[in-house]
Amino acid sequence: MAWDEGVSAALMNYCRIDELIDGDGDDLREAYESAVAYMAAAGVREPERGSERYAQWMRCIKALVLDDWDNRGTQTAGQALADNLAFRRRLNQLKLTEPVSDSDTGAGE
């Protein structure tokens, strides 16, 4: 999904951001674009809006953006990094249900 006011508003709501100030809008957009790129590199293409997979995909995007937003600063000593298990399960499900392209099936040969 291309960046627009609807995406911005949805992410601000999810991240509980009341107001974007001093370049925060650019940071939020970069976090979104990074999340979309991460999902693509993980083997999950953006599903068609309104499809059964779209809501799951968007929840992964929101989780990645929130994590990026919350961890904009540096890690402090003794702070443990933890994997988001709900995100990991959702990402794995999306990867397992990713439609196979014709080139991957040998069709058309």
N, CA and C atoms as a LAMMPS dump frame, in Angstrom:
ITEM: TIMESTEP
0
ITEM: NUMBER OF ATOMS
327
ITEM: BOX BOUNDS ff ff ff
-5.0000000000000000e+02 5.0000000000000000e+02
-5.0000000000000000e+02 5.0000000000000000e+02
-5.0000000000000000e+02 5.0000000000000000e+02
ITEM: ATOMS id mol type element x y z
1 1 1 N 0.85 -1.162 0
2 1 2 C 0 0 0
3 1 3 C 0.898 1.228 0
4 2 1 N 0.607 2.133 -0.874
5 2 2 C 1.396 3.357 -0.949
6 2 3 C 1.115 4.224 0.272
7 3 1 N 2.101 4.994 0.656
8 3 2 C 1.961 5.9 1.794
9 3 3 C 0.93 6.969 1.462
10 4 1 N -0.007 7.156 2.357
11 4 2 C -0.991 8.228 2.214
12 4 3 C -1.469 8.611 3.608
13 5 1 N -2.394 9.545 3.677
14 5 2 C -2.899 10.018 4.969
15 5 3 C -3.6 8.904 5.751
16 6 1 N -4.252 7.98 5.044
17 6 2 C -4.916 6.872 5.715
18 6 3 C -3.925 5.954 6.413
19 7 1 N -2.811 5.658 5.723
20 7 2 C -1.762 4.819 6.321
21 7 3 C -1.156 5.549 7.513
22 8 1 N -0.861 6.816 7.332
23 8 2 C -0.28 7.611 8.41
24 8 3 C -1.199 7.621 9.634
25 9 1 N -2.482 7.861 9.418
26 9 2 C -3.436 7.901 10.531
27 9 3 C -3.547 6.546 11.216
28 10 1 N -3.571 5.454 10.437
29 10 2 C -3.667 4.11 11.019
30 10 3 C -2.441 3.793 11.87
31 11 1 N -1.265 4.172 11.378
32 11 2 C -0.04 3.912 12.129
33 11 3 C 0.05 4.787 13.376
34 12 1 N -0.349 6.049 13.242
35 12 2 C -0.346 6.927 14.413
36 12 3 C -1.281 6.38 15.485
37 13 1 N -2.437 5.89 15.09
38 13 2 C -3.388 5.31 16.032
39 13 3 C -2.794 4.066 16.691
40 14 1 N -2.219 3.184 15.896
41 14 2 C -1.651 1.935 16.419
42 14 3 C -0.484 2.213 17.37
43 15 1 N 0.347 3.184 17.003
44 15 2 C 1.526 3.523 17.815
45 15 3 C 1.189 4.499 18.942
46 16 1 N -0.076 4.923 18.998
47 16 2 C -0.546 5.865 20.014
48 16 3 C 0.254 7.167 19.976
49 17 1 N 0.353 7.708 18.764
50 17 2 C 1.014 8.989 18.544
51 17 3 C -0.089 10.029 18.36
52 18 1 N -0.119 11.014 19.245
53 18 2 C -1.156 12.046 19.158
54 18 3 C -0.833 13.098 18.104
55 19 1 N 0.447 13.427 17.991
56 19 2 C 0.844 14.5 17.08
57 19 3 C 2.263 14.233 16.587
58 20 1 N 2.482 14.468 15.303
59 20 2 C 3.819 14.341 14.726
60 20 3 C 4.479 15.723 14.723
61 21 1 N 5.658 15.807 15.325
62 21 2 C 6.373 17.074 15.381
63 21 3 C 7.833 16.878 14.999
64 22 1 N 8.466 17.955 14.564
65 22 2 C 9.907 17.991 14.319
66 22 3 C 10.448 16.796 13.533
67 23 1 N 9.905 16.533 12.376
68 23 2 C 10.416 15.465 11.532
69 23 3 C 9.894 14.085 11.862
70 24 1 N 9.012 13.987 12.85
71 24 2 C 8.455 12.68 13.206
72 24 3 C 7.708 12.045 12.038
73 25 1 N 7.085 12.876 11.209
74 25 2 C 6.352 12.352 10.057
75 25 3 C 7.276 11.607 9.112
76 26 1 N 8.483 12.16 8.909
77 26 2 C 9.467 11.484 8.06
78 26 3 C 9.921 10.18 8.691
79 27 1 N 10.117 10.193 10.014
80 27 2 C 10.529 8.969 10.717
81 27 3 C 9.457 7.888 10.617
82 28 1 N 8.2 8.289 10.764
83 28 2 C 7.109 7.319 10.687
84 28 3 C 7.012 6.733 9.285
85 29 1 N 7.157 7.58 8.283
86 29 2 C 7.104 7.096 6.9
87 29 3 C 8.27 6.149 6.614
88 30 1 N 9.458 6.488 7.088
89 30 2 C 10.616 5.609 6.896
90 30 3 C 10.408 4.268 7.597
91 31 1 N 9.823 4.293 8.785
92 31 2 C 9.544 3.043 9.503
93 31 3 C 8.574 2.192 8.705
94 32 1 N 7.566 2.817 8.121
95 32 2 C 6.588 2.094 7.294
96 32 3 C 7.261 1.501 6.058
97 33 1 N 8.029 2.312 5.346
98 33 2 C 8.692 1.828 4.131
99 33 3 C 9.687 0.727 4.456
100 34 1 N 10.352 0.836 5.589
101 34 2 C 11.273 -0.207 6.033
102 34 3 C 10.52 -1.5 6.331
103 35 1 N 9.354 -1.393 6.959
104 35 2 C 8.547 -2.573 7.281
105 35 3 C 8.063 -3.265 6.017
106 36 1 N 7.617 -2.488 5.039
107 36 2 C 7.161 -3.067 3.768
108 36 3 C 8.323 -3.782 3.076
109 37 1 N 9.495 -3.15 3.082
110 37 2 C 10.676 -3.764 2.464
111 37 3 C 11.089 -5.031 3.211
112 38 1 N 10.994 -5.011 4.531
113 38 2 C 11.331 -6.182 5.335
114 38 3 C 10.427 -7.356 4.978
115 39 1 N 9.139 -7.088 4.894
116 39 2 C 8.195 -8.153 4.562
117 39 3 C 8.475 -8.713 3.174
118 40 1 N 8.777 -7.847 2.217
119 40 2 C 9.079 -8.313 0.864
120 40 3 C 10.341 -9.172 0.868
121 41 1 N 11.358 -8.737 1.602
122 41 2 C 12.606 -9.505 1.672
123 41 3 C 12.404 -10.822 2.412
124 42 1 N 11.411 -10.875 3.294
125 42 2 C 11.096 -12.112 4.019
126 42 3 C 10.292 -13.071 3.159
127 43 1 N 9.951 -12.63 1.945
128 43 2 C 9.229 -13.51 1.031
129 43 3 C 7.732 -13.321 1.053
130 44 1 N 7.259 -12.215 1.635
131 44 2 C 5.824 -11.962 1.72
132 44 3 C 5.497 -10.689 0.953
133 45 1 N 4.801 -10.88 -0.158
134 45 2 C 4.373 -9.722 -0.946
135 45 3 C 3.121 -9.114 -0.327
136 46 1 N 2.91 -7.841 -0.617
137 46 2 C 1.718 -7.177 -0.112
138 46 3 C 0.483 -7.78 -0.77
139 47 1 N -0.442 -8.307 0.027
140 47 2 C -1.664 -8.876 -0.545
141 47 3 C -2.595 -7.775 -1.053
142 48 1 N -3.536 -8.173 -1.849
143 48 2 C -4.522 -7.229 -2.354
144 48 3 C -5.38 -6.748 -1.194
145 49 1 N -5.612 -5.45 -1.167
146 49 2 C -6.443 -4.867 -0.108
147 49 3 C -7.824 -5.52 -0.14
148 50 1 N -8.304 -5.899 1.025
149 50 2 C -9.599 -6.557 1.126
150 50 3 C -9.51 -8.07 1.07
151 51 1 N -8.335 -8.609 0.725
152 51 2 C -8.183 -10.063 0.688
153 51 3 C -8.091 -10.611 2.111
154 52 1 N -8.213 -11.926 2.241
155 52 2 C -8.148 -12.56 3.56
156 52 3 C -6.787 -12.354 4.224
157 53 1 N -5.733 -12.26 3.441
158 53 2 C -4.386 -12.133 3.982
159 53 3 C -4.004 -10.693 4.316
160 54 1 N -4.762 -9.74 3.802
161 54 2 C -4.368 -8.34 3.946
162 54 3 C -4.318 -7.889 5.406
163 55 1 N -5.308 -8.254 6.197
164 55 2 C -5.33 -7.819 7.6
165 55 3 C -4.13 -8.378 8.354
166 56 1 N -3.773 -9.638 8.094
167 56 2 C -2.597 -10.22 8.742
168 56 3 C -1.337 -9.479 8.322
169 57 1 N -1.233 -9.194 7.038
170 57 2 C -0.069 -8.478 6.529
171 57 3 C 0.036 -7.108 7.198
172 58 1 N -1.081 -6.403 7.273
173 58 2 C -1.072 -5.062 7.857
174 58 3 C -0.721 -5.108 9.33
175 59 1 N -1.165 -6.156 10.041
176 59 2 C -0.787 -6.285 11.458
177 59 3 C 0.713 -6.478 11.608
178 60 1 N 1.327 -7.228 10.7
179 60 2 C 2.785 -7.373 10.734
180 60 3 C 3.458 -6.032 10.473
181 61 1 N 2.961 -5.293 9.496
182 61 2 C 3.523 -3.978 9.187
183 61 3 C 3.429 -3.086 10.423
184 62 1 N 2.271 -3.064 11.065
185 62 2 C 2.082 -2.221 12.246
186 62 3 C 3.01 -2.635 13.376
187 63 1 N 3.191 -3.94 13.573
188 63 2 C 4.087 -4.418 14.63
189 63 3 C 5.518 -3.983 14.354
190 64 1 N 5.948 -4.083 13.113
191 64 2 C 7.3 -3.653 12.755
192 64 3 C 7.472 -2.151 12.937
193 65 1 N 6.476 -1.39 12.522
194 65 2 C 6.555 0.067 12.668
195 65 3 C 6.592 0.45 14.147
196 66 1 N 5.729 -0.164 14.953
197 66 2 C 5.71 0.145 16.382
198 66 3 C 7.054 -0.181 17.025
199 67 1 N 7.62 -1.337 16.684
200 67 2 C 8.918 -1.72 17.229
201 67 3 C 9.984 -0.719 16.82
202 68 1 N 9.98 -0.327 15.56
203 68 2 C 10.939 0.657 15.061
204 68 3 C 10.743 1.989 15.777
205 69 1 N 9.483 2.387 15.934
206 69 2 C 9.17 3.666 16.585
207 69 3 C 9.616 3.668 18.048
208 70 1 N 9.303 2.586 18.757
209 70 2 C 9.646 2.505 20.178
210 70 3 C 11.142 2.382 20.422
211 71 1 N 11.871 1.865 19.445
212 71 2 C 13.301 1.624 19.622
213 71 3 C 14.149 2.542 18.757
214 72 1 N 13.729 3.794 18.627
215 72 2 C 14.487 4.763 17.83
216 72 3 C 15.791 5.14 18.496
217 73 1 N 15.837 5.067 19.804
218 73 2 C 17.053 5.415 20.528
219 73 3 C 18.014 4.242 20.56
220 74 1 N 19.082 4.415 21.274
221 74 2 C 20.06 3.339 21.384
222 74 3 C 19.641 2.37 22.483
223 75 1 N 20.16 1.168 22.392
224 75 2 C 19.878 0.154 23.404
225 75 3 C 20.713 0.466 24.635
226 76 1 N 20.112 0.346 25.803
227 76 2 C 20.843 0.61 27.032
228 76 3 C 21.452 -0.678 27.56
229 77 1 N 22.488 -0.534 28.353
230 77 2 C 23.178 -1.695 28.916
231 77 3 C 22.202 -2.532 29.728
232 78 1 N 22.249 -3.823 29.524
233 78 2 C 21.411 -4.744 30.264
234 78 3 C 20.027 -4.937 29.682
235 79 1 N 19.704 -4.176 28.658
236 79 2 C 18.382 -4.308 28.029
237 79 3 C 18.397 -5.54 27.124
238 80 1 N 17.495 -6.443 27.351
239 80 2 C 17.447 -7.673 26.564
240 80 3 C 16.606 -7.465 25.315
241 81 1 N 17.077 -7.994 24.207
242 81 2 C 16.292 -7.976 22.984
243 81 3 C 15.392 -9.2 22.99
244 82 1 N 14.136 -9.001 22.681
245 82 2 C 13.187 -10.109 22.692
246 82 3 C 12.441 -10.149 21.37
247 83 1 N 12.184 -11.343 20.894
248 83 2 C 11.419 -11.51 19.66
249 83 3 C 9.938 -11.388 19.991
250 84 1 N 9.194 -10.765 19.114
251 84 2 C 7.747 -10.652 19.263
252 84 3 C 7.14 -11.935 18.698
253 85 1 N 6.707 -12.821 19.578
254 85 2 C 6.234 -14.137 19.147
255 85 3 C 4.96 -14.055 18.315
256 86 1 N 4.073 -13.129 18.641
257 86 2 C 2.848 -12.985 17.849
258 86 3 C 3.195 -12.554 16.426
259 87 1 N 4.131 -11.619 16.295
260 87 2 C 4.574 -11.198 14.973
261 87 3 C 5.201 -12.372 14.223
262 88 1 N 6.064 -13.133 14.888
263 88 2 C 6.766 -14.246 14.242
264 88 3 C 5.773 -15.286 13.724
265 89 1 N 4.76 -15.606 14.527
266 89 2 C 3.743 -16.573 14.08
267 89 3 C 2.987 -16.042 12.865
268 90 1 N 2.635 -14.766 12.904
269 90 2 C 1.885 -14.165 11.8
270 90 3 C 2.744 -14.141 10.529
271 91 1 N 4.009 -13.768 10.659
272 91 2 C 4.911 -13.747 9.508
273 91 3 C 5.068 -15.152 8.931
274 92 1 N 5.254 -16.144 9.776
275 92 2 C 5.399 -17.52 9.296
276 92 3 C 4.141 -17.977 8.558
277 93 1 N 2.97 -17.648 9.091
278 93 2 C 1.723 -18.027 8.423
279 93 3 C 1.615 -17.362 7.058
280 94 1 N 1.971 -16.103 6.987
281 94 2 C 1.923 -15.407 5.698
282 94 3 C 2.896 -16.032 4.701
283 95 1 N 4.083 -16.392 5.173
284 95 2 C 5.064 -17.013 4.285
285 95 3 C 4.559 -18.365 3.781
286 96 1 N 3.913 -19.117 4.659
287 96 2 C 3.414 -20.432 4.271
288 96 3 C 2.235 -20.352 3.312
289 97 1 N 1.524 -19.252 3.319
290 97 2 C 0.367 -19.109 2.442
291 97 3 C 0.639 -18.176 1.265
292 98 1 N 1.896 -17.787 1.068
293 98 2 C 2.252 -16.911 -0.054
294 98 3 C 1.926 -17.626 -1.366
295 99 1 N 1.182 -16.966 -2.248
296 99 2 C 0.863 -17.591 -3.544
297 99 3 C 2.155 -17.897 -4.321
298 100 1 N 2.15 -19.031 -4.995
299 100 2 C 3.295 -19.459 -5.786
300 100 3 C 3.163 -18.897 -7.183
301 101 1 N 4.241 -18.305 -7.688
302 101 2 C 4.188 -17.763 -9.047
303 101 3 C 4.334 -18.895 -10.062
304 102 1 N 3.908 -18.659 -11.29
305 102 2 C 4.019 -19.671 -12.34
306 102 3 C 5.46 -20.1 -12.557
307 103 1 N 6.397 -19.183 -12.401
308 103 2 C 7.799 -19.53 -12.628
309 103 3 C 8.299 -20.529 -11.592
310 104 1 N 7.678 -20.54 -10.407
311 104 2 C 8.07 -21.475 -9.357
312 104 3 C 7.438 -22.847 -9.515
313 105 1 N 6.44 -22.972 -10.39
314 105 2 C 5.744 -24.235 -10.549
315 105 3 C 6.205 -25.003 -11.779
316 106 1 N 6.979 -24.349 -12.62
317 106 2 C 7.381 -24.972 -13.867
318 106 3 C 6.344 -24.82 -14.951
319 107 1 N 5.259 -24.12 -14.671
320 107 2 C 4.198 -23.904 -15.663
321 107 3 C 4.736 -23.059 -16.809
322 108 1 N 4.273 -23.311 -17.955
323 108 2 C 4.67 -22.535 -19.127
324 108 3 C 5.975 -22.977 -19.756
325 109 1 N 6.53 -24.083 -19.299
326 109 2 C 7.779 -24.57 -19.875
327 109 3 C 7.519 -25.483 -21.051
